[in-house]
């Protein structure tokens, strides 16, 4: 499954009165439209880089797809000086 949404939530000292803080939803599925249209170009570039770096093309394509498919469910939390940042990929 490919990632469809990313949620970025930011809480700073001034926004602690709100329990949820500031939240931004980013629709990642809209990025798939230009990515699919540019797919032949991406594949040619990947093939050229694999040829120059002497890397197996099919192996690199498999690793890239594995990383992309494992992104949903990623949860990144950062806290510093009472500031909180949360990034979730759905």
ChimeraX attribute file (.defattr): number of C-alpha atoms within 10 A of each C-alpha:
attribute: neighborCount
match mode: 1-to-1
recipient: residues
	/A:1	10
	/A:2	17
	/A:3	18
	/A:4	16
	/A:5	16
	/A:6	20
	/A:7	16
	/A:8	16
	/A:9	17
	/A:10	17
	/A:11	20
	/A:12	16
	/A:13	11
	/A:14	10
	/A:15	13
	/A:16	12
	/A:17	10
	/A:18	9
	/A:19	8
	/A:20	11
	/A:21	16
	/A:22	13
	/A:23	14
	/A:24	11
	/A:25	13
	/A:26	13
	/A:27	14
	/A:28	15
	/A:29	13
	/A:30	11
	/A:31	10
	/A:32	15
	/A:33	11
	/A:34	9
	/A:35	13
	/A:36	11
	/A:37	10
	/A:38	11
	/A:39	13
	/A:40	11
	/A:41	12
	/A:42	13
	/A:43	13
	/A:44	11
	/A:45	12
	/A:46	15
	/A:47	18
	/A:48	13
	/A:49	13
	/A:50	17
	/A:51	12
	/A:52	9
	/A:53	9
	/A:54	9
	/A:55	12
	/A:56	11
	/A:57	16
	/A:58	11
	/A:59	11
	/A:60	14
	/A:61	14
	/A:62	11
	/A:63	12
	/A:64	11
	/A:65	12
	/A:66	13
	/A:67	11
	/A:68	13
	/A:69	12
	/A:70	12
	/A:71	16
	/A:72	17
	/A:73	11
	/A:74	12
	/A:75	13
	/A:76	11
	/A:77	10
	/A:78	10
	/A:79	11
	/A:80	8
	/A:81	7
	/A:82	10
	/A:83	14
	/A:84	15
	/A:85	17
	/A:86	15
	/A:87	18
	/A:88	17
	/A:89	19
	/A:90	17
